Amino acid sequence: MIPRPRVLFCVLAVVVAGCGGPGRTVGPASTSPGASASSSASVALSPTLSPSPSLIQPAGSFDPAAVSIALESVVDGLDSPLAVSHAGDGSGRLFVAEQGGQIRIVRDGRLVARAFLDISGRITSGGERGLLGLAFHPDFPTDPRFFVNYTDADGNTRVSSFKADSTNPDRADQASEVRIVFIEQPYPNHNGGALAFGPDGFLYIATGDGGSGGDPHENGQSLGTLLGKILRIDVNRTEGDGEYAIPPDNPFVGRAGAQPEIFTYGMRNPWRMSFDRANGDLWIGDVGQGAWEEIDAVRAGSSGQNFGWNRMEGAHCFRPAEGCEDPSLVLPVTEYGRDMGSTVIGGNVYRGSTQAGLVGGYVFADFGSGDVFLIDPAADGPTKPTITLESGASISAFGEDEAGELYATDLSSGELLRVTARPR
């Protein structure tokens, strides 16, 4: 077990769930002042009722109870790591984004001393701000761009591209920044931050609801703002004066008053998301308000889902406190209450080859408790998460290498961890 000082729960940077009001700590903050806690860990089939065991959807080919997970240290010495990715270039390198503004390279199990990119002078870091997301272009290095999501000097969200240095693959061109998306942030928390390229080649951007507590501006349910959404843009084309184009099949293209970048909405703080490389399903960990943490799924080929925030928190009424039932709202695939954690960290469906018992399982975690969970992603839900490891780690992100092997980052220890599995 990795030691984890519990005092960090209210002091650390990026992913703490509930130690005060806006700007209180680091990360995809979960609890807000005045939010009520819940002791139930069951998953609701309706906004107000919890299911009996007979109503929970049966598992598919993956059995979460049949496998046990462990975390092995790959490297330490990272400073508040928040995202891990690969370049898809055959180099075997892993790239780890640090909250303070650097991207570090891990090669052959060693941390490269010099940063790949350092934009620490361009960002606001601390609390829930910083360098929050990283994704390489699918055609890298033919297309030498990679994309970052960060909070700028004024605390607003910027998604920018940079290029790798043409003479040194371990260095980025610091002067190559092109600002793609700008989103003004009304509060210092709930910035979202995840970036991912889908199998369609489009860039997906996770944005939080803008912060404070309870979504006071109703951004999650508004199609007129980019806040509280998953966005989908085409970075291979441009339209007008912008640096990207709108995919013509985005669900709200042409709707009056709607932002055409929106892919799904009703999100609170979608901190981490990933695509299943086998079937293209999108998995989203949306950090809860004060009672429920949730995992949402967008099945391949679908779009336009409303995941309910701030009308609902998870599968439960939030505003209004009752009577929120609406068949157009999409309930989470799985959720858990405050007795099991406080800040969900979305993970990945494992598609590697070295951990045979884990193939086809969705792995995710909770930052506050350090617990690692498994579910069968073939079950549409609701399904109850299985705790597979009490890690003691401050898990802030998951990510894959080129072969589909799974890694995690520990915010407090500064470690990159490899996910391993064995039969129970």
ZIFENSUL-V817741 format. One record per residue. N is the residue number from 0. RES is the residue in three letters. SS is DSSP state (H for helix, E for strand, - for the rest). PHI is phi in radians with two decimals (none if undefined). D_LAST is the distance of its C-alpha to the last C-alpha in Angstrom with 2 decimals. Layout:
n->{N	N}
res->{RES	RES}
ss->{SS	SS}
phi->{PHI	PHI}
d_last->{D_LAST	D_LAST}
This chain:
n->{0	1	2	3	4	5	6	7	8	9	10	11	12	13	14	15	16	17	18	19	20	21	22	23	24	25	26	27	28	29	30	31	32	33	34	35	36	37	38	39	40	41	42	43	44	45	46	47	48	49	50	51	52	53	54	55	56	57	58	59	60	61	62	63	64	65	66	67	68	69	70	71	72	73	74	75	76	77	78	79	80	81	82	83	84	85	86	87	88	89	90	91	92	93	94	95	96	97	98	99	100	101	102	103	104	105	106	107	108	109	110	111	112	113	114	115	116	117	118	119	120	121	122	123	124	125	126	127	128	129	130	131	132	133	134	135	136	137	138	139	140	141	142	143	144	145	146	147	148	149	150	151	152	153	154	155	156	157	158	159	160	161	162	163	164	165	166	167	168	169	170	171	172	173	174	175	176	177	178	179	180	181	182	183	184	185	186	187	188	189	190	191	192	193	194	195	196	197	198	199	200	201	202	203	204	205	206	207	208	209	210	211	212	213	214	215	216	217	218	219	220	221	222	223	224	225	226	227	228	229	230	231	232	233	234	235	236	237	238	239	240	241	242	243	244	245	246	247	248	249	250	251	252	253	254	255	256	257	258	259	260	261	262	263	264	265	266	267	268	269	270	271	272	273	274	275	276	277	278	279	280	281	282	283	284	285	286	287	288	289	290	291	292	293	294	295	296	297	298	299	300	301	302	303	304	305	306	307	308	309	310	311	312	313	314	315	316	317	318	319	320	321	322	323	324	325	326	327	328	329	330	331	332	333	334	335	336	337	338	339	340	341	342	343	344	345	346	347	348	349	350	351	352	353	354	355	356	357	358	359	360	361	362	363	364	365	366	367	368	369	370	371	372	373	374	375	376	377	378	379	380	381	382	383	384	385	386	387	388	389	390	391	392	393	394	395	396	397	398	399	400	401	402	403	404	405	406	407	408	409	410	411	412	413	414	415	416	417	418	419	420	421	422	423}
res->{MET	ILE	PRO	ARG	PRO	ARG	VAL	LEU	PHE	CYS	VAL	LEU	ALA	VAL	VAL	VAL	ALA	GLY	CYS	GLY	GLY	PRO	GLY	ARG	THR	VAL	GLY	PRO	ALA	SER	THR	SER	PRO	GLY	ALA	SER	ALA	SER	SER	SER	ALA	SER	VAL	ALA	LEU	SER	PRO	THR	LEU	SER	PRO	SER	PRO	SER	LEU	ILE	GLN	PRO	ALA	GLY	SER	PHE	ASP	PRO	ALA	ALA	VAL	SER	ILE	ALA	LEU	GLU	SER	VAL	VAL	ASP	GLY	LEU	ASP	SER	PRO	LEU	ALA	VAL	SER	HIS	ALA	GLY	ASP	GLY	SER	GLY	ARG	LEU	PHE	VAL	ALA	GLU	GLN	GLY	GLY	GLN	ILE	ARG	ILE	VAL	ARG	ASP	GLY	ARG	LEU	VAL	ALA	ARG	ALA	PHE	LEU	ASP	ILE	SER	GLY	ARG	ILE	THR	SER	GLY	GLY	GLU	ARG	GLY	LEU	LEU	GLY	LEU	ALA	PHE	HIS	PRO	ASP	PHE	PRO	THR	ASP	PRO	ARG	PHE	PHE	VAL	ASN	TYR	THR	ASP	ALA	ASP	GLY	ASN	THR	ARG	VAL	SER	SER	PHE	LYS	ALA	ASP	SER	THR	ASN	PRO	ASP	ARG	ALA	ASP	GLN	ALA	SER	GLU	VAL	ARG	ILE	VAL	PHE	ILE	GLU	GLN	PRO	TYR	PRO	ASN	HIS	ASN	GLY	GLY	ALA	LEU	ALA	PHE	GLY	PRO	ASP	GLY	PHE	LEU	TYR	ILE	ALA	THR	GLY	ASP	GLY	GLY	SER	GLY	GLY	ASP	PRO	HIS	GLU	ASN	GLY	GLN	SER	LEU	GLY	THR	LEU	LEU	GLY	LYS	ILE	LEU	ARG	ILE	ASP	VAL	ASN	ARG	THR	GLU	GLY	ASP	GLY	GLU	TYR	ALA	ILE	PRO	PRO	ASP	ASN	PRO	PHE	VAL	GLY	ARG	ALA	GLY	ALA	GLN	PRO	GLU	ILE	PHE	THR	TYR	GLY	MET	ARG	ASN	PRO	TRP	ARG	MET	SER	PHE	ASP	ARG	ALA	ASN	GLY	ASP	LEU	TRP	ILE	GLY	ASP	VAL	GLY	GLN	GLY	ALA	TRP	GLU	GLU	ILE	ASP	ALA	VAL	ARG	ALA	GLY	SER	SER	GLY	GLN	ASN	PHE	GLY	TRP	ASN	ARG	MET	GLU	GLY	ALA	HIS	CYS	PHE	ARG	PRO	ALA	GLU	GLY	CYS	GLU	ASP	PRO	SER	LEU	VAL	LEU	PRO	VAL	THR	GLU	TYR	GLY	ARG	ASP	MET	GLY	SER	THR	VAL	ILE	GLY	GLY	ASN	VAL	TYR	ARG	GLY	SER	THR	GLN	ALA	GLY	LEU	VAL	GLY	GLY	TYR	VAL	PHE	ALA	ASP	PHE	GLY	SER	GLY	ASP	VAL	PHE	LEU	ILE	ASP	PRO	ALA	ALA	ASP	GLY	PRO	THR	LYS	PRO	THR	ILE	THR	LEU	GLU	SER	GLY	ALA	SER	ILE	SER	ALA	PHE	GLY	GLU	ASP	GLU	ALA	GLY	GLU	LEU	TYR	ALA	THR	ASP	LEU	SER	SER	GLY	GLU	LEU	LEU	ARG	VAL	THR	ALA	ARG	PRO	ARG}
ss->{-	-	-	-	-	H	H	H	H	H	-	-	-	-	-	-	-	-	-	-	-	-	-	-	-	-	-	-	-	-	-	-	-	-	-	-	-	-	-	-	-	-	-	E	-	-	-	-	-	E	-	-	H	H	H	-	-	-	-	-	-	-	-	H	H	H	E	E	E	E	E	E	E	E	E	-	-	-	-	-	E	E	E	E	E	E	-	-	-	-	-	-	-	E	E	E	E	E	-	-	-	E	E	E	E	E	E	-	-	E	E	-	-	-	-	-	E	E	-	H	H	H	E	-	-	E	-	-	E	-	E	E	E	E	E	E	-	-	-	-	-	-	-	-	E	E	E	E	E	E	E	E	-	-	-	-	E	E	E	E	E	E	E	E	-	-	-	-	-	-	-	E	E	E	E	E	E	E	E	E	E	E	E	-	-	-	-	-	-	-	-	-	-	-	E	E	E	-	-	-	-	-	E	E	E	E	E	-	-	-	-	-	-	-	-	-	-	-	-	-	-	-	-	-	-	-	-	-	E	E	E	E	E	E	-	-	-	-	-	-	-	-	-	-	E	-	-	-	-	-	-	-	-	-	-	-	-	-	-	-	-	E	E	E	E	-	-	-	-	E	E	E	E	E	E	-	-	-	-	-	-	E	E	E	E	E	-	-	-	-	-	E	E	E	E	E	E	E	-	-	-	-	-	-	-	E	-	-	-	-	-	E	E	-	-	E	E	-	-	-	-	-	-	-	-	-	-	-	E	-	-	-	-	E	E	E	E	-	-	-	-	-	-	E	E	E	E	E	E	-	-	-	-	-	-	H	H	H	-	-	E	E	E	E	E	E	-	-	-	-	E	E	E	E	E	E	-	-	-	-	-	-	-	-	-	E	E	E	E	E	-	-	-	-	E	E	E	E	E	E	-	-	-	-	-	E	E	E	E	E	-	-	-	-	E	E	E	E	E	E	E	E	E	-}
phi->{none	-1.41	-1.06	-2.48	-1.08	-1.17	-1.10	-1.13	-0.98	-2.09	-2.16	-1.17	-1.54	-1.46	-2.52	-1.65	-1.85	2.38	-2.10	2.69	-1.60	-0.98	1.36	-1.20	-2.56	-1.82	1.77	-1.38	-0.69	-1.87	-1.53	-2.07	-0.97	1.52	-1.33	-1.62	-1.55	-2.29	-1.71	-1.46	-1.95	-1.38	-1.82	-1.54	-1.48	-2.25	-1.11	-2.19	-2.05	-1.66	-1.40	-1.34	-0.94	-1.22	-1.63	-1.26	-1.06	-1.16	-1.25	-1.61	-1.42	-1.76	-1.93	-1.07	-1.39	-1.63	-2.33	-2.10	-1.84	-2.31	-2.08	-1.93	-1.22	-1.70	-2.52	-2.12	1.55	-1.43	-1.93	0.88	-1.24	-2.21	-2.73	-2.38	-2.61	-2.20	-1.67	1.16	-1.89	1.40	-1.42	1.34	-1.30	-1.95	-2.09	-2.07	-1.53	-1.78	-0.96	-1.25	2.12	-1.87	-1.96	-1.89	-1.83	-1.99	-2.20	0.91	1.34	-2.26	-1.50	-1.19	-1.11	-1.59	-1.17	-1.19	-2.49	-2.36	-2.03	-1.03	-1.40	-1.90	-2.13	-1.82	-2.17	2.10	1.06	-1.77	-1.89	2.44	-1.47	-1.89	-2.58	-2.63	-2.67	-1.61	-1.03	-1.02	-1.74	-1.10	-1.64	-0.96	-1.72	-1.39	-1.47	-2.29	-2.19	-2.25	-2.09	-2.56	-1.66	-1.39	-1.09	-1.69	1.46	-1.67	-1.47	-2.25	-1.89	-2.23	-1.85	-2.25	-2.04	-1.19	-1.12	-1.20	-1.84	-2.57	-1.14	-1.62	-2.32	-1.66	-1.42	-1.08	-1.62	-1.65	-1.06	-2.15	-1.44	-1.66	-2.26	-2.18	-2.32	-1.24	-1.85	-1.33	-2.41	-1.45	-2.04	1.03	-1.62	1.06	2.31	-1.23	-2.24	-2.79	-1.57	-1.49	-1.11	-1.45	1.47	-1.58	-1.61	-1.85	-2.22	-1.66	-2.14	-1.39	-1.39	1.79	1.77	1.12	-2.29	1.36	1.00	-1.10	-1.68	1.01	-1.20	-1.01	-1.67	-1.66	-1.46	-1.58	-2.32	-1.47	-1.39	1.32	-2.44	-1.88	-1.75	-2.44	-2.33	-1.83	-1.58	-1.67	-2.34	-2.25	-2.32	1.02	-1.60	-1.44	-1.86	-2.70	-2.10	-1.62	-1.02	-1.11	-1.68	-0.99	-1.18	-1.99	-1.06	1.49	-1.43	-1.04	1.41	-1.76	-1.37	-1.23	-1.25	-1.19	-1.84	-2.42	-2.52	1.34	-1.79	-1.70	-2.67	-1.29	-1.25	-2.38	-2.53	-2.74	-1.77	-1.28	-1.19	-1.50	-2.33	1.46	-1.12	-1.77	-1.96	-2.25	-1.70	-1.88	-1.24	-1.46	-1.43	-2.55	-2.35	-2.35	-1.84	-2.40	-2.01	-1.98	-2.26	-1.95	-1.21	-0.93	1.62	-1.91	-2.91	1.41	-1.15	-1.90	-1.53	1.80	-1.18	-1.81	-1.21	-2.28	-1.99	1.09	-1.77	-2.30	-1.09	-2.09	-2.50	-1.35	-1.18	-2.65	1.32	-1.58	-0.96	-2.72	-1.11	-1.39	-1.45	-1.71	-1.42	-1.12	-1.22	-2.64	-2.66	-2.64	-1.71	-1.16	-1.29	-2.01	2.70	-2.54	-2.64	-1.28	-2.03	-1.06	-2.14	-2.46	-1.42	-1.29	-2.25	-1.38	-2.16	-1.58	-2.00	-1.00	-1.23	-1.68	-1.02	1.54	-1.69	-1.62	-1.87	-2.60	-2.61	-2.15	-1.13	-1.21	-1.55	1.39	-1.30	-1.91	-2.05	-2.30	-2.43	-1.51	-1.25	-1.34	-1.51	-1.16	1.64	-1.32	-2.43	-1.44	-1.25	-1.79	-1.31	-1.89	-2.76	-1.74	-1.38	1.30	-1.62	-1.63	-1.24	-1.95	-2.92	-2.13	-2.90	-1.89	-1.61	-1.08	-1.54	1.55	-1.27	-1.87	-2.29	-2.36	-2.01	-1.90	-1.09	-1.37	-1.52	1.24	-1.82	-1.71	-2.08	-1.73	-1.51	-2.14	-2.55	-2.56	-1.13	-1.31}
d_last->{17.40	20.48	23.44	24.91	28.27	28.38	32.09	31.32	30.33	34.05	35.45	33.53	34.47	32.79	30.19	30.78	30.77	33.45	35.63	38.98	41.06	41.61	41.16	39.37	36.57	34.74	32.89	32.09	33.27	31.92	33.94	37.70	40.37	40.86	37.59	36.07	32.48	30.29	27.75	26.24	22.96	23.32	24.50	28.05	29.44	32.89	34.30	34.68	32.35	28.65	27.15	26.12	22.60	24.41	25.85	22.76	22.48	19.88	17.22	18.18	16.39	13.51	10.84	9.87	7.47	5.35	5.02	5.54	9.23	11.73	15.52	17.74	21.48	23.72	27.03	28.58	32.17	31.93	33.95	32.24	30.32	30.01	29.27	27.97	29.17	30.29	33.72	32.93	35.55	33.73	34.06	30.38	31.42	29.57	31.81	31.04	33.38	34.35	35.77	39.04	39.95	38.73	36.49	34.99	33.90	30.94	31.67	29.85	27.82	31.02	32.71	36.15	38.72	40.89	39.77	39.74	41.38	42.84	44.20	43.99	47.70	47.35	44.75	44.29	41.17	39.67	38.32	36.90	39.11	38.93	37.65	34.96	34.15	34.34	34.39	36.00	38.25	36.63	39.50	39.22	41.00	43.60	43.70	43.30	42.49	39.52	39.38	38.75	38.74	40.36	42.55	46.03	48.58	49.56	46.02	46.01	43.42	44.17	42.32	43.93	43.71	44.29	44.80	43.49	46.30	47.83	48.52	45.31	41.91	40.43	42.90	43.65	47.22	47.69	50.77	49.27	47.97	48.72	48.02	46.56	45.80	47.18	46.15	47.98	45.77	47.35	45.05	42.98	39.55	37.43	38.12	35.02	34.96	32.47	33.89	32.53	34.23	33.42	33.47	37.05	38.07	38.94	38.01	36.12	36.81	35.13	37.66	37.41	39.89	42.18	41.12	42.57	40.85	40.62	42.02	45.69	47.08	45.00	43.89	40.64	42.65	45.57	45.92	48.73	46.61	43.91	42.08	38.96	38.19	36.42	39.30	39.71	42.45	43.77	44.36	45.94	49.01	51.25	53.36	56.40	56.22	52.42	49.98	47.85	48.35	46.94	45.02	47.29	44.51	43.27	43.25	46.01	48.44	51.91	51.12	53.75	52.55	49.05	47.76	47.08	44.22	41.99	39.03	37.27	38.28	37.53	35.27	35.31	33.71	31.52	30.30	27.89	27.67	26.55	27.09	24.55	25.96	25.16	27.11	28.97	27.52	28.22	25.67	27.25	26.09	29.12	29.46	30.68	33.83	33.11	30.75	28.36	26.36	25.93	24.56	27.12	27.11	30.20	29.68	31.47	35.12	35.47	37.11	39.17	36.57	37.43	34.34	36.47	36.97	39.13	39.78	36.14	33.33	30.13	30.78	33.29	37.00	38.17	41.80	43.16	41.08	41.25	42.56	40.87	39.66	40.43	39.01	39.58	36.93	33.45	30.63	27.41	24.36	22.41	23.62	22.89	25.34	26.45	24.12	21.23	23.25	26.57	26.57	24.33	23.73	23.43	21.16	20.62	19.14	17.39	19.53	19.16	18.44	16.54	13.08	12.75	9.61	11.35	14.69	16.41	14.55	16.85	15.98	18.34	18.95	21.49	24.03	25.06	21.86	19.91	16.88	15.02	14.42	13.26	15.26	16.13	19.47	20.87	21.31	24.64	23.79	24.03	20.31	18.55	16.41	12.84	12.56	9.66	11.61	14.78	16.40	19.91	21.32	24.18	22.68	25.71	24.79	22.53	23.99	23.64	25.30	27.33	24.56	22.31	20.04	19.22	20.67	21.34	24.30	24.62	28.03	28.68	27.64	28.96	25.95	24.61	20.83	18.69	15.45	12.71	9.16	6.44	3.78	0.00}
